[in-house]
Amino acid sequence: MADFYDAIRDADREINQATARRADAIYTAQRVLADVGRARAEAAERTGGRGPLWSPEEATKEEFACEVGALLRLPRRTAETLIEASRTLAEDLPATREALTSGSISYRHAQVIMDQAWGIRMGDDPEAAARARAVFEDVLVPAAEVLTVAKLADRARRVRERTHPETITARHQKSVEDRHVVFQALNDGMASLYVTGDAEKVQAAYHRTLDVALTLQGPDETRTLTQIAVDVLTDVLTGGVTPDGLGAGVAAQVNVTVPVLTLLGKSEEPGYLAGYGPIDPETARRLAAGAPSFTRLLTHPETGVVLSMGRDTYKVPAALKKWLEVRDETCTFPGCRRSAKRSDLDHSVEWQHGGETDAMNLAHLCPYHHAVKSYTRWSPRHLGDGRIEWTSPAGYSYIVEPSADMRPPRKPTPTPTPTPPVPVVDVWNLDSEPDDPDNPTRF
């Protein structure tokens, strides 16, 4: 068994070393492209004239981030974090980089150290921040070689608090700007919602949810306290109003696609909730039956939706907008999950360059990737069936599939009536005349 265990350990070490090589490659490419960006900026300055919204340096930086994301199948933020992590290992955390290169720690351990080290910064005194990071790294790297990731994270938070040159009050004021909400789809028609914000506000919201849930308990209540709390929170968020009146008249808008036979109770084919995925037939029927905050879209061979306005109008008709929203569901740049509802409907071939207002020239792009298309060398091309091919500045191609197949199903080709086979005639045993039922022995 020792041989097996040695093989497991060696494979893990090789994985760690490979992540270090990847970080080195990303950092090297980043520095080369930074030089390219500066050269492009100098060339643009020499030519004069008004430049685009993004400077050549910024456009080159964003091209690289999108290239790494598409190449490694990572969303934008994850790709940007990987690029910054590669820079951090090369410039700020040499001991962590060395441990990763030797294979003695994993990339997950290195991530824990980097996540905490990123917070050790002082804009007015970078040298003090660098000294604090060095002390922090000296303590954490040896610990990373023997601790699990979870235990290292606990140790890192405590060590960061002791070594940080800035007070927790000043840091909290900056951290409040990073508050956010994250939606995560789970299996079996479930999902999670994560809220990151001021500790006292998030805790107050949690306790208020439980307090309301407690008031709803009673002898006739079959739900558990946890189940009631979830129902209270989702009911308030989807239909509630804030103390200052925000949210009045606002309801959550969701698209749910339901097969016609499922709606009629003739099939148990699941429905499809935009932004999530398949949902059970009963939920799909209930949502389609009359929930006012849901847009009901029935799949049918002939929808009657206008798919093209040619060159007659630049404005996209409302029916076509809805059709495209269901088809795309998200931004159509490789890896992006920004909702189509919060994205721009863009002419892939610009209107002023002859592009038409039709389904095969329109696609949703989030504001960021809309700018990427406009100000960098990334270019899309519709393939005619809802798929979009993106070509990167490096020449790589990435095909984005539509979220929903909105093409009418092909009509089945009628099966021709089979021709009766020609009877086989035995020419050696032909009767000279037809059989005579009255004289069967006639010769």
N, C-alpha and C positions, 0 to 999 in steps of 0.2 A: 504493500500500500504506500510505502514511502515514495516509490517512483511516481505514483499517481499524484500524490500531494506536491512533490517537487514540480511536476508538470503544470499543475494548477498555479503554483506560485510563480513559476517562470513565465507562463502566459500572461498573468496579471502584470508582471513587471514589464513585459513587452508592450502591453496596452498603455501603461503609464508613460513609457518612453516614446510611444507613437504620438500621444497627445502633446508631449513636449516638442516633438518635431513639427507637429501641425502648428503649434503656437509660434515657433521660430519662422516657419514658412509664411504665416499670415503677417507677422511683424515685418519681415523683410519685404514682402509685397507692398505693405502699407507705406513703408519708407520710400520705396521706389516710386509708387504712385503719387506720393506727396511731392516728390521732385517734379514729376510730370505735371501735376496741377500747378505748381509754381511757374513752370515753363509756359504752360498754356495761358496763365494769367499775365505773364510778361508779354507774350505775343499779342494778347488781346489789348493790352495797354498801348502797345506800339501802333496797332491799327486804329485806335481811337474809337469814337462812337459810343453810343449807349449800350451797355451790356445787359444780359438777361437778368432775371430775378436772382438766380444763383450765380455766384462768381465761378470762374473756371476751377479754382481750387476746391470750392464747395461741391461743384458738380462732379469732379474727379473722386472726391471722398465718398459721395453718395453712390456713384457708380460702383465703387469697390465694395461698399457695404451690401448693395443689392447683388453683386456678383458672388460674394461669399455666401450670402443667404440662399441664393438659388442653387449654387454648386453643392452645398451641404444640406439642402432641403430644410432650411431653418427660417423661421419668421424673422421679420426685420429686427425687432428688438433683441432677439436671441443672437442674431448675427452681429449686431453692433456690440453686444456685451462680449461676445467671443473675441472680436477685434480689440476692444479695450482691454480684455483680460490678457491677450497676447502682448500688448504694449506694456501692461503693468508688470508682467513677469520679466520682460526684457529690461525695463528701466527702473522699476521701483522695488521689486522683490527678488533680488538675485539668489538668495538662499532658497527660496521656494522653487524657483526655476531649476536650480541645481538638483534639489531633491527629486523633482519631477523627472528631470532628464536621466537621473540615475535609476529611476523606477522605484525608489523607496517610499514614495507617497503617490496616491492616485490623483487624477484630475479633480475628483470631487473634494478631496482634502484641500487641494490647492484653491479650489473655488471658495471654500469656507474662509481661508486666510485672505483671499482677495476681497471677498464681500465685506469683511470687516475693515481691511486696510483702505478700501476706497473711501470709507468714512473718516479716515484720519487725514484731514486736509485743513489747511488754514490759508485762505487767500492772501492775507497780508504778511504771512511769514512761512513761506514754503520750506525753508531750511528746518524750522522747528517741527513741521509735519514730517519731513524726511527722517529726522532723528527719532521721532516717536514711532514711525513705521519700522525702523531698524530694530528698536527695542522689542516691539511687538512681534516681529518676525523671528527674532532670536529665541523668544520663548515658545512660539507656536510650532515652528518647523520640527524640533525634536519631538514634541507631543504628537504631531500629525503622523509620525512613524509608528506609533503604538496605540493610538486611540481610534475608535470608530468615528465616522463622520459626525454623528449626532453628539457624541461626547466632546469632540473637538469644537463643534459649534458653541456648546455651552462654555467651554474654556475660553474660546476666542472672544465671546461677548464680555466676559469678566476682565480679561487682559486688556482689551481695547478700552474699557472704561477707565482702567487704572493708568494707561499710558497716553490717553488722548490729551493733547495740550489745551483743548477748548472745553469749557464747561458744558454740562448736559443741557442747561437752559438755552444756551446759544445754539447748540446742535438741534434741539427740539424745534426751535423756531424755523430752522432751515428744512427739517424733515417734514414739517407739516405740508410743505409744497409738494411732496411726493405722495400724498394720499391718493388712493385709487380703489377701484372696484374691479374684480375679475370674475368672469363667468367660466365655468368648466363643465362640459358635458360628461355625463357618466353613462353607465350601461342601463338597460331596461327602462328607458323613459325617465331617468332621473338626472339631476344636475346639482351643482354646488355653486354658491355665491360667496365670494371672499371680499371682505371690506377691510381696508387698511387706512386708518386715520388716527386722530387724537385718541389716546388711550381712554381718557375719561368719557369721551362722547361714545366711542364704540362700546365701552363697558356699560354706560347708561342705557344705550339702545338694547343691549343684550338683557339687562335686568328688567327693563320695562316690558320687553317681549315676554319674559317669564312671568312677570307680575300679572299681565293681562291674561296669559294662559291659565294661571292659577285661579283667576276669578271665573273662568269658564268651566272649571271642573265641577262635577256634581255626581249624584248617584246614577243619573241616566246617561252620563257621558261615557262613551265606549273608547274614546281616543286616549292615548297616554299623554302625559304632560309634554313630552318631547314632540309628539305629533301635533298637539294643539299649538305649541309655540311656532312650529314651522308654518301652520295654517294662518296664524295671526300675522306673522311677519310678511308672508307673501301677499295676504289680503291688503295689508296696510301699504305695501310698496306698489302694488298694482292699481290701487284705487284710492289711496289716502291722500291727505293734504298736509303740508308742513304748517307749523304754527304761524308763519308769515303769509300763508295763503298760497304758496307755490304748489303747483300740482292740481289746482282746482280746474276741473274740466279736462284734465289730461288723463288719458288711459293708455295702457301699454298696447302697442300695435304689433301684431304678430301675424305672419302668413302661415296658414295651414293648408296643405294640399291633400285632398281626399279622393281616392278613386271612386268613381260613380257607383260601382257595384258594392263597395264597402259602405257607402252612404245609404244605399238601399237595403243593406243587411243581407245581400246575396253573396258577400265575400268577406273573408277575414284578412284581406291584404292590409298591411299597416298603412297609416297615413304618414305625412312627412311634415315636420315642424321646421320652418325656416330657421337656420342658425343652430339647429340641434341635430335633427335627423329623424329616424323612424320612431313613430309613437304607436301605441296599441290601437286597434280599430275602434274600441269603445270610446276612448278619449277623442279620437279623430271625429267620430260621429257626434259626440257631445259638443265639441267646439264648432263644428259646422252647423249645428242645429240652431244656434242663435246667440252665441256669445258675442256681444257688440264690439269687443276689442280685438276680434280676430277677422282677418280677411279670408273668406272662404273661396278657394280655387279648386274647381272640379276638373280632374283630368278627363279629357274627352277627345276623340279622334279629330273633331273639327271645332275649334274654339271660336272662330269668327273674329279673332283679334287682327287688327291691321298691323302687318309686319313691316311695311315699307311705305315711305312717303317720297322716295326718290329724291329729286332735287327741288321739290315743290316748297319745302319748308325746312328751316333749321331747327325749329322747336319740335321736341319729341312729343307725340300725342300721348295723352294720359293712359290709353289702353296699352300702347307699346311700352311705356314706362313700367307698368305693372308686370307685363310679360317678361321684360328684361330683368326686373328685380327678382322674379322667381327663378329665371334661368341662371343668373349669376350668383345670387344670394350673398356673395361677398365681393370685395375688390378682386379683380381678375389678374393682378400681378402675381407671379409665382410665389406661393407661400403665405400671401397676405390673407388674414381672416377678418378684416374690417367689414362690417355689415354694409350691404349694398344701400340700405336706407341712409347710411351716413357717409356715402361715397358720391362722387360726381359721375354723371352719365356722359361719357366722353366719346367724341367721334375719333375712331382709331386713325382713319385718314382725315385730316382736318378739313372742315367745311370749305375753307378758303382755298384749299388745294384740290377741290373736286370731290371730297368725300360726301357720301349720301347719308340721309337720315333713315337708316334701316337697320334691322336686327343684325345683319352681318357686317355692320360698320360701327355699331355702338357697343360699348362695354362699360361696366362700372369700374372706376378707379378711385381709391381713397385720395384725399388731398395730397398726401405725400407722394404716392406713386404717380399721381397725375403730373406733379412737378417733375418726377423722374423721367417720365415720358417726354415732357416738354423741353427740359433743360439738359438732358444727358443723351447718350447714344443708345440707350435701350429703345427698341422699336417692336411694336406688336403687328401681327398679321392674322386676320381671321381665316380659318380653314374651311368655312362654309357650313359647318354642322354644329356650331356653338363652341367649338374648340378655338383657342387662341394660341398662336405660336409667338413667343417672345424671343428675340435675338439680343444677346448681351453684347457689350462693347468688346469683349474678348472673343466673340464669334460663337459662343455656345447657344444652343437652342433649347427652350423649355416650353412644353405644351401644357396649357391649363385647360382642364376639362370643365364643362358646364356643371353646375351643381344639380340641375334638373334637366332631363332630356325633354325638351319642349317640342320636338318634331312630331307631327301627326304620324301615327303608326302606319306602315305601309299596308295597303289593302291586299289581302291574300289573293294570289293568282288562282283563278278558278281551275279546279282539277278537271281535265277533259274526260268525257265519258269514254270508258274503255271500249275499244272496238272488239266485238266478239271474234274469237279466233276462227280462222278458216278451218273447216273440218278436213281431217286427213282422209283421203280416199284411197282405198286399196284397189289399184287398177287390175289386180290379178283375180279378184273375186267379185267382179261386177255382175249383177243379175241382168239378163238380157231385157227383161221387162219389169215393171214395178210389181211388187208383191200383190197377189190377188187373194183377198181374204176369203173369198168363196172357193178358191181352188189352190190351196197352199202347196200342192204337190205338182203343180203344172210345170212342164218342161218345154 
